[in-house]
Amino acid sequence: MVGMPENGEASEALRLTSDLAGDIVVVRVDGVLDATTREQFAGHLAETAAVHGPDMILDLSEVSFMDSRALGLIVHHWQGSVSSGGRFALVGVQYAKTKVMWVTGLAQRLPLYDTLDDALAAFGS
């Protein structure tokens, strides 16, 4: 199948990187978030949370498409982060590429910020 990882390698359809902004981990998502990349995305988020704790910012500015499965995974991590006393935010969300957030009404509930600086400022307050 096109876009599926082979032999455990990362999918060409999705690139994930994690960096620290102070003591907050920032996961940058570049590509497609759908059924073909869900396991890769889930694994990266779980591993990142295990290493860095519950505070997390997802930078979705380079997402080209997101389906409901990916949104469900994001909601799961948001809820897990908050229930563990952590802070969670999404930055760079673009309506045209993540319409599922608005269709489901979650865009009004999830902590969305325009920029990384905005999210970090909210975390500091």
VMD Tcl script that draws the C-alpha trace (Angstrom):
set ca {
  {0.00 0.00 0.00}
  {1.16 3.49 -0.74}
  {2.34 5.40 2.31}
  {2.53 2.39 4.62}
  {5.74 1.91 6.58}
  {7.80 -1.08 5.58}
  {9.89 -3.13 8.00}
  {9.11 -0.78 10.88}
  {10.47 2.27 9.06}
  {8.73 5.64 9.23}
  {6.16 6.30 6.58}
  {7.12 8.70 3.80}
  {3.63 10.18 4.24}
  {4.43 11.32 7.79}
  {7.49 12.84 9.44}
  {7.53 13.33 13.21}
  {10.17 15.16 15.22}
  {10.33 16.16 18.86}
  {12.24 19.06 20.39}
  {12.24 20.78 23.74}
  {11.09 24.36 24.24}
  {12.36 24.86 27.76}
  {10.91 21.89 29.64}
  {7.98 21.36 27.23}
  {8.24 18.79 24.45}
  {7.09 20.00 21.05}
  {6.08 17.32 18.55}
  {6.19 18.57 14.97}
  {3.91 16.72 12.58}
  {4.59 16.95 8.85}
  {2.34 15.07 6.46}
  {-0.80 12.96 6.51}
  {-2.55 11.84 9.71}
  {-4.86 9.00 8.68}
  {-5.30 5.24 8.90}
  {-2.03 4.64 7.04}
  {0.03 6.64 9.55}
  {-1.97 6.15 12.76}
  {0.33 3.52 14.29}
  {3.42 5.59 13.58}
  {1.78 8.68 15.11}
  {0.47 6.74 18.14}
  {3.87 5.18 18.80}
  {5.68 8.50 18.57}
  {3.24 10.24 20.93}
  {3.37 7.40 23.47}
  {7.16 7.24 23.41}
  {7.49 11.01 23.67}
  {5.11 11.17 26.64}
  {6.94 8.28 28.34}
  {10.28 10.06 28.01}
  {9.24 13.69 28.60}
  {6.13 13.48 30.77}
  {2.61 14.76 30.22}
  {3.37 18.31 29.04}
  {3.14 18.38 25.24}
  {2.59 20.76 22.35}
  {1.67 19.35 18.95}
  {2.69 21.57 16.05}
  {0.26 20.72 13.25}
  {1.27 23.54 10.89}
  {2.69 21.07 8.34}
  {-0.21 18.59 8.44}
  {-1.62 18.12 4.94}
  {-4.67 16.07 6.02}
  {-6.16 14.71 9.25}
  {-8.90 12.10 9.63}
  {-11.12 11.25 12.60}
  {-8.82 8.45 13.80}
  {-5.94 10.86 14.17}
  {-8.20 13.34 15.93}
  {-9.29 10.60 18.31}
  {-5.65 9.87 19.10}
  {-4.97 13.56 19.75}
  {-8.00 13.75 22.07}
  {-6.77 10.64 23.90}
  {-3.36 12.25 24.53}
  {-4.95 15.57 25.50}
  {-7.14 13.82 28.09}
  {-4.23 11.72 29.36}
  {-2.01 14.75 29.69}
  {-4.59 16.77 31.59}
  {-5.55 13.86 33.88}
  {-1.84 13.46 34.74}
  {-1.57 17.12 35.71}
  {0.10 18.08 32.45}
  {-0.43 20.82 29.93}
  {-1.35 20.13 26.30}
  {-1.78 22.37 23.27}
  {-2.10 22.31 19.51}
  {-0.49 24.99 17.37}
  {-0.62 25.85 13.70}
  {-3.98 24.15 13.11}
  {-5.35 24.98 9.66}
  {-9.07 24.56 9.04}
  {-8.72 23.39 5.42}
  {-6.46 20.51 6.42}
  {-8.07 19.56 9.74}
  {-11.79 20.15 9.08}
  {-12.63 17.12 11.20}
  {-11.87 19.22 14.31}
  {-14.61 21.67 13.40}
  {-17.09 19.09 12.10}
  {-16.92 17.26 15.45}
  {-17.00 20.45 17.53}
  {-13.63 19.65 19.11}
  {-12.01 22.81 17.74}
  {-14.00 24.69 20.40}
  {-12.82 22.35 23.18}
  {-9.18 21.55 22.35}
  {-6.51 24.05 23.44}
  {-5.63 25.65 20.07}
  {-3.04 28.39 19.63}
  {-1.81 30.16 16.53}
  {1.89 29.90 17.35}
  {4.29 28.02 19.57}
  {5.04 31.25 21.43}
  {1.32 31.71 22.16}
  {1.06 28.17 23.58}
  {4.21 28.56 25.67}
  {2.91 31.87 27.04}
  {-0.38 30.18 28.00}
  {1.57 27.38 29.72}
  {3.50 29.95 31.71}
  {0.39 31.66 33.07}
}
mol new
graphics top color blue
foreach p $ca { graphics top sphere $p radius 0.5 }
foreach p [lrange $ca 0 end-1] q [lrange $ca 1 end] { graphics top cylinder $p $q radius 0.2 }
display resetview
